[in-house]
């Protein structure tokens, strides 16, 4: 479940068994206390966060999945009940149902993580929804049997209460547990970024004022807005707070949903299921948005860079020039067009695999010689372009010769063979104007192409450029190897 596992938040660390055990016991006790404070009647709680929290911990940190740590968490529950209640054996069975939920949900999420290492599937919120459903059903079966007779309720009513509570808290809490991370920096709050939260407050207020079963869905549009506006961890946290608040407001009659049910289901059953269903929607949207953004970045990266040589592609070079990411505007530019001499013979003699390796090595060599001064792009086939800021044409010519001589002296290795390559270079020079950088480049590229042709005509393995920017009709300045 790759999209739901992120961030550097690591209170549990591998190789610290005693610290991890102490934390497991402490966290179990803390959230047991919180759930106990929210009990409706003795053993039944309005909102029981413990199981989802512990399942999230065991699911997120695979190295905690040992029988003795599960047993330690179970022992913490029994100790708490032993100190604060007189339930006896009822406590053993009721807390066993808690462990059924924790163990089953953690195991399912861990299985999903292992499966995704083989077949990655970034959108996984629906799987999480299903795992909470399965775990809640198993927990409710054990819990209802253990709780028969509590508050005069029958098995069916208890099963509905156990299932709906475990399912809703699982869907609300588990995404938070799997995505939570400490922010690396405090974000700057802007009014427009707070608008989704303001809409959420207004929608919850409308639920209180209007009432009715449908009022529970009022926050959904605002939650989806949050999912689009905020990162996944923030969306999960906001959804948890909203869902938990609605359950508490409804249980206390502040949100009035009294509607007769033909099946005579407990009203909390329907409400919890409705809130859980609502809660998963913004999580799905947020995961989807994160996945789409990641795919857009990947597609953009692949379009801007040549996959084989890892230098700019033709389109990537134009994109860099459009944004002037190298600060070329207002500077003297030298544009070089390079063509590997007789490259076709490399492919014919040694195969295309060798040709690909030669192209990669050639691109890397040109990048090394160019350094931070400029950018390198593969224009197609064995033809490359270099755009570099120089003081004057002479400096550009010196750099081109440096590249040519470096390639000529470099031994390109292929298996047991040593290949010697040469390169022909055409140069042009001009000044980059901020508003017309790509137009200037196109003009210089056409001129460099003309001098590349002259280099090839002169016998290859040479560099050619105009003798002066003002007089391009005179024979070019050509330096042979």
C-alpha positions in Angstrom: 0.0 0.0 0.0 2.7 2.4 -1.1 0.6 5.5 -1.4 -0.5 5.2 2.2 3.0 4.7 3.7 5.1 7.8 3.8 7.0 10.2 6.0 9.8 10.1 8.5 7.6 9.7 11.6 9.3 6.8 13.5 8.6 6.6 17.2 9.2 2.8 16.9 12.7 1.8 15.6 14.1 -1.6 14.7 16.7 -2.9 17.1 15.1 -1.4 20.3 12.9 -4.2 21.6 12.6 -2.9 25.1 11.7 0.6 24.0 9.2 -0.7 21.5 7.6 -3.0 24.1 7.2 -0.1 26.5 5.6 2.1 23.8 3.2 -0.7 22.8 2.1 -1.1 26.4 1.8 2.7 26.9 -0.1 3.4 23.7 -2.5 0.6 24.4 -3.2 1.9 27.9 -3.6 5.5 26.7 -6.1 4.7 24.0 -7.9 2.2 26.1 -8.4 5.0 28.6 -9.7 7.4 25.9 -12.2 4.7 24.7 -13.3 4.0 28.3 -14.1 7.7 28.8 -16.5 7.5 25.8 -18.4 4.5 26.9 -22.2 4.6 26.4 -22.8 1.7 28.8 -20.3 -0.3 30.7 -18.6 -2.4 28.0 -19.8 -0.5 24.9 -18.1 2.6 23.7 -19.3 5.4 21.5 -15.9 5.8 19.8 -13.2 3.2 20.4 -9.9 4.4 18.8 -7.7 1.8 20.4 -8.1 -1.1 17.8 -7.5 1.0 14.7 -4.6 2.8 16.3 -2.8 -0.4 17.3 -3.7 -2.1 13.9 -2.1 1.0 12.2 1.1 0.7 14.3 1.5 -3.0 13.7 0.7 -2.5 10.0 3.1 0.4 9.5 6.1 -1.0 11.3 6.5 -4.6 10.0 9.3 -5.3 12.6 6.7 -5.1 15.4 4.8 -8.1 14.1 5.8 -10.6 16.8 3.4 -12.7 18.9 4.9 -11.4 22.2 4.1 -7.7 21.2 0.5 -8.6 20.3 0.3 -10.4 23.6 1.8 -7.4 25.4 -0.9 -5.2 23.9 -3.6 -7.7 25.0 -2.1 -7.8 28.5 -2.3 -4.0 28.8 -6.0 -4.2 28.0 -6.6 -6.8 30.7 -4.5 -4.9 33.2 -6.5 -1.8 32.6 -9.8 -3.6 33.1 -8.5 -5.5 36.1 -7.7 -2.1 37.8 -10.8 -0.2 36.8 -13.6 -2.8 36.5 -14.9 -6.0 38.0 -15.8 -7.8 34.7 -13.7 -10.9 35.3 -13.9 -13.4 32.4 -16.1 -11.0 30.3 -13.0 -8.7 30.1 -10.9 -11.6 28.6 -13.5 -12.3 25.9 -14.3 -8.6 25.1 -10.6 -7.7 24.8 -10.0 -10.8 22.7 -12.4 -9.3 20.2 -10.2 -6.2 20.2 -7.2 -8.3 19.4 -9.1 -10.1 16.6 -9.6 -6.7 14.9 -6.0 -5.6 15.5 -4.4 -8.8 14.3 -6.6 -9.3 11.2 -6.4 -5.7 10.0 -2.6 -5.5 10.5 -2.1 -8.8 8.8 -4.2 -7.8 5.8 -2.4 -4.5 5.4 1.0 -6.2 5.7 -0.1 -8.8 3.1 -1.1 -5.9 0.8 2.3 -4.3 1.3 4.1 -7.5 0.3 1.9 -8.0 -2.7 2.6 -4.4 -3.9 6.3 -5.0 -3.9 5.6 -7.4 -6.8 2.8 -5.6 -8.5 2.6 -1.9 -7.4 -0.9 -0.4 -7.3 -0.8 3.1 -6.0 -4.5 3.6 -5.5 -5.3 1.4 -2.5 -7.9 3.2 -0.4 -10.7 0.9 -1.6 -8.6 -2.1 -0.5 -8.2 -0.5 2.9 -12.0 0.0 3.1 -12.4 -3.7 2.4 -9.9 -4.8 5.0 -11.6 -2.7 7.7 -14.9 -4.3 6.7 -13.5 -7.8 7.0 -11.8 -7.1 10.3 -14.9 -5.4 11.8 -17.0 -8.4 10.9 -14.7 -10.8 12.6 -14.4 -8.6 15.6 -18.1 -8.1 15.9 -18.7 -11.9 15.9 -16.5 -12.4 18.9 -17.5 -9.2 20.6 -21.2 -9.8 20.3 -20.9 -13.3 21.8 -18.9 -11.9 24.7 -21.3 -9.0 25.3 -24.7 -10.8 25.2 -26.8 -9.6 28.0 -25.1 -6.2 28.4 -27.7 -3.4 28.7 -30.5 -5.9 27.9 -29.4 -6.1 24.2 -29.7 -9.2 22.1 -27.0 -10.7 19.9 -28.1 -9.0 16.7 -28.2 -5.5 18.3 -24.8 -6.1 19.9 -23.3 -7.4 16.6 -24.6 -4.2 14.8 -23.1 -2.0 17.5 -19.7 -3.8 17.5 -19.5 -4.0 13.7 -20.5 -0.4 13.0 -18.2 1.1 15.6 -15.1 -0.9 14.6 -15.7 -0.4 10.9 -16.2 3.4 11.2 -13.2 3.9 13.5 -11.1 1.7 11.3 -11.9 3.7 8.2 -11.4 7.0 10.0 -8.2 6.3 11.9 -6.2 3.8 9.9 -5.4 6.1 6.9 -4.1 8.6 9.5 -1.9 6.0 11.1 -0.4 4.9 7.8 0.3 8.4 6.4 1.2 10.5 9.5 4.5 12.3 9.3 6.0 15.3 11.1 6.1 18.4 8.8 9.6 19.3 7.8 8.8 23.0 8.0 5.8 25.1 9.3 3.7 26.0 6.2 2.8 29.6 5.6 -0.9 29.9 6.1 -2.8 31.8 3.5 -6.5 32.8 3.5 -7.2 30.9 0.3 -5.7 27.7 1.8 -8.1 27.9 4.8 -11.2 28.1 2.6 -11.8 24.3 2.5 -11.6 24.2 6.3 -14.0 27.1 6.6 -16.4 25.3 4.2 -16.1 22.2 6.4 -17.0 24.2 9.5 -20.0 25.7 7.7 -21.2 22.3 6.5 -21.0 20.8 10.0 -22.9 23.7 11.4 -25.6 23.2 8.7 -25.8 19.5 9.8 -26.5 20.7 13.4 -29.0 23.3 12.3 -30.9 21.3 9.7 -30.7 17.8 11.1 -32.1 14.6 9.6 -30.2 11.6 8.3 -29.1 13.4 5.2 -27.3 16.0 7.2 -24.4 13.6 7.9 -23.4 13.9 4.3 -23.3 17.7 4.3 -19.5 17.8 4.9 -18.7 15.6 2.0 -18.2 18.3 -0.7 -16.0 20.3 1.7 -14.0 17.1 2.5 -13.4 16.4 -1.2 -12.3 20.1 -1.6 -9.8 19.4 1.2 -8.7 16.2 -0.6 -7.9 18.3 -3.7 -6.3 21.2 -1.8 -4.3 19.4 0.9 -1.7 16.5 1.0 -2.9 13.1 1.8 -1.9 13.0 5.5 -3.7 16.3 6.1 -6.8 15.0 4.3 -6.8 11.9 6.4 -6.5 13.9 9.6 -9.3 16.3 8.7 -11.5 13.4 7.7 -10.9 11.7 11.1 -11.7 14.8 13.0 -14.9 15.4 11.0 -16.1 11.8 11.2 -15.4 11.6 15.0 -17.1 14.9 15.6 -20.2 13.9 13.7 -20.5 10.6 15.7 -20.2 12.5 19.0 -22.6 15.2 18.0 -25.1 12.7 16.8 -24.8 10.5 19.9 -25.5 13.5 22.1 -28.6 14.5 20.0 -26.9 17.7 18.7 -27.3 16.4 15.2 -30.8 15.0 15.2 -31.3 12.0 12.9 -34.3 10.4 14.5 -36.0 8.6 11.6 -38.1 5.4 11.9 -36.4 2.4 10.4 -38.5 -0.5 8.9 -35.8 -3.0 10.0 -35.7 -1.5 13.5 -31.9 -1.2 13.3 -30.2 0.8 16.0 -29.7 4.4 14.8 -26.0 4.3 15.6 -25.6 1.4 13.2 -26.8 3.3 10.2 -25.1 6.5 11.1 -21.7 4.9 11.6 -21.9 3.1 8.3 -22.9 6.3 6.6 -20.0 8.2 8.1 -17.5 5.4 7.3 -18.7 5.4 3.7 -18.4 9.2 3.5 -15.0 9.2 5.1 -13.4 7.0 2.5 -14.4 9.3 -0.4 -12.0 12.1 0.3 -9.2 9.6 1.0 -9.8 8.0 -2.4 -9.8 11.4 -4.1 -6.6 12.5 -2.3 -4.8 9.3 -3.2 -6.0 9.7 -6.8 -4.9 13.3 -7.0 -1.4 12.4 -5.5 -1.1 9.6 -8.0 -2.1 11.7 -11.0 0.3 14.5 -9.9 3.1 11.9 -9.6 2.3 10.5 -13.1 2.2 14.0 -14.6 5.7 14.6 -13.1 7.0 11.3 -14.5 5.5 12.0 -17.9 7.0 15.5 -17.9 10.4 14.1 -16.8 10.3 11.5 -19.6 9.3 14.2 -22.2 12.0 16.6 -21.1 14.9 14.1 -20.9 16.3 11.6 -23.3 15.7 8.2 -21.8 18.9 6.7 -23.1 21.5 9.4 -22.6 19.9 11.2 -19.6 20.5 14.6 -21.2 17.7 17.0 -22.4 15.5 15.9 -25.2 14.8 18.4 -28.0 11.5 19.3 -26.3 13.1 19.5 -22.9 15.8 21.9 -24.2 13.1 24.2 -25.5 11.2 24.0 -22.2 14.4 24.9 -20.3 14.9 27.9 -22.7 11.3 29.0 -22.3 11.7 29.1 -18.5 15.3 30.3 -18.9 16.2 27.9 -16.1 19.9 28.4 -16.8 19.9 32.2 -16.8 20.9 32.7 -20.5 18.9 35.9 -21.1 21.0 38.9 -21.8 24.3 36.8 -22.1 26.5 35.9 -25.0 25.5 32.5 -26.2 27.4 29.8 -28.1 25.3 27.1 -29.7 27.1 24.0 -30.8 25.8 21.2 -33.0 27.8 17.9 -32.6 27.6 14.9 -34.8 29.5 11.6 -34.1 31.5 10.8 -37.2 30.6 7.5 -38.9 28.3 6.4 -36.1 26.4 4.1 -38.5 29.5 1.9 -38.8 29.5 1.4 -35.0 25.9 0.0 -35.2 26.7 -2.1 -38.3 29.9 -3.5 -36.9 29.0 -4.1 -33.2 25.2 -3.9 -33.0 22.7 -1.4 -31.6 23.4 -2.4 -28.0 27.0 -1.1 -28.5 25.7 2.0 -30.3 23.4 2.8 -27.3 26.3 2.5 -24.9 28.5 4.7 -27.1 25.8 7.4 -27.1 25.5 7.2 -23.3 29.2 7.5 -22.9 29.5 10.3 -25.5 26.7 12.3 -23.8 28.4 11.9 -20.4 31.7 13.0 -21.8 30.2 16.2 -23.4 28.4 17.0 -20.1 31.7 16.6 -18.2 33.5 19.1 -20.5 30.6 21.5 -20.6 30.2 21.5 -16.8 27.9 24.0 -15.2 28.3 26.5 -18.0 25.6 25.3 -20.2 23.2 22.5 -21.2 23.4 19.4 -23.4 20.6 17.9 -25.4 20.2 15.0 -27.8 18.5 16.4 -30.9 18.0 13.0 -32.5 20.1 10.0 -33.5 23.8 10.7 -32.9 23.3 14.5 -33.1 23.6 16.6 -29.9 23.3 20.3 -29.1 25.2 22.3 -26.5 24.0 25.8 -25.4 26.5 27.6 -23.2 27.0 31.1 -21.9 30.4 32.4 -23.0 32.3 35.8 -22.9 32.8 35.9 -26.6 32.9 33.6 -29.7 36.6 32.8 -29.0 35.7 31.2 -25.7 33.0 29.2 -27.3 35.4 27.9 -29.9 38.0 26.9 -27.3 35.3 24.9 -25.4 34.2 23.2 -28.6 37.8 22.2 -29.4 38.1 21.0 -25.8 35.1 18.7 -26.3 36.3 17.5 -29.7 39.8 16.6 -28.4 38.4 15.0 -25.3 36.2 12.7 -27.5 39.1 12.0 -29.8 41.4 10.9 -27.0 38.8 8.9 -25.1 38.7 5.1 -25.4 35.1 3.8 -25.6 35.1 0.2 -24.4 32.7 -2.4 -25.7 33.3 -5.9 -24.3 36.8 -6.8 -25.4 36.9 -4.0 -28.1 38.3 -0.5 -27.8 36.5 2.1 -30.0 37.9 5.4 -31.1 35.4 8.1 -32.1 35.6 11.6 -33.5 33.0 14.3 -33.6 32.3 17.1 -36.1 31.1 20.4 -34.5 29.4 23.5 -35.9 29.3 26.7 -33.9 27.2 29.9 -33.9 27.2 32.9 -31.6 24.7 35.5 -30.5 23.1 37.3 -27.6 20.1 35.8 -25.8 17.3 38.3 -25.4 14.9 37.5 -22.5 11.7 37.8 -24.5 12.9 35.9 -27.6 15.3 33.3 -26.2 13.9 30.4 -28.2 13.8 32.5 -31.3 17.4 33.4 -30.9 18.2 29.7 -30.3 16.4 28.6 -33.4 18.4 31.1 -35.5 21.7 30.1 -33.9 20.8 26.4 -34.3 20.2 26.8 -38.0 23.5 28.6 -38.3 25.3 25.9 -36.3 23.8 23.3 -38.5 25.3 25.1 -41.6 28.8 25.1 -40.0 28.4 21.4 -39.0 27.8 20.6 -42.6 31.0 22.5 -43.5 32.9 20.5 -40.8 31.8 17.3 -42.4 32.6 18.6 -45.9 36.1 19.5 -44.7 36.9 16.0 -43.7 35.1 15.6 -40.3 36.7 15.6 -36.8 36.9 19.4 -36.9 35.2 22.5 -35.5 33.8 25.2 -37.8 32.3 28.7 -37.1 32.0 32.1 -38.7 35.2 34.1 -38.7 33.2 37.1 -37.3 29.6 37.5 -36.4 29.3 40.4 -38.8 30.7 38.5 -41.8 29.4 35.0 -42.3 29.9 34.9 -46.1 33.7 34.5 -45.8 35.2 31.0 -45.5 34.6 29.7 -41.9 37.2 29.3 -39.2 37.9 25.5 -39.2 40.2 23.6 -36.9 41.0 20.0 -37.8 42.1 17.2 -35.6 
